[in-house]
Amino acid sequence: MKIGFDQALGPHAAALSLRAQRTEVLAGNIANADTPGFQARDVDFKAELAKQLAGGNQPNVRTTHAQHIPNAADATAGVELLYRSPLMGSFDGNSVDTQLEQAAFAQNNMQFQAALRFLNGRFQGLMTAVRGE
């Protein structure tokens, strides 16, 4: 009986990848906290994971002209980025709340580490099964 990695790992590999993408989005928000007019973005993790597990993880951005630069370098290609509503408006139009972003970044990092540990345990189990132990 053959079993693929997708079946053996379940949704955890997709979740880990999505957590990594969200980390980049949140880091971008923190880095642009002082940029006038910058609008904070985030990923609806639950909705995006459901979309990826259903096979809908195709990039929603495409080039329309042969001379356009492809979006392959964008780590969040295919993930819908939502705008975060600011709790308090700023005079320069920036919607980044540094404390909120840092808390979301820390929480996402903890969830990334948990998913990574879970996947590591799954790989350990697979290696044990392959060795026949």
Secondary structure, 3 states (H helix, E strand, C coil): CCCCHHHHHCCHHHHHHHHHHHHHHHHHHHHCCCCCCCCCEEECHHHHHHHHHCCCCCCCCCCCCCCCCCHHHCCCCCCCEEECCCCCCCCCCCCCCHHHHHHHHHHHHHHHHHHHHHHHHHHHHHHHHHHCC
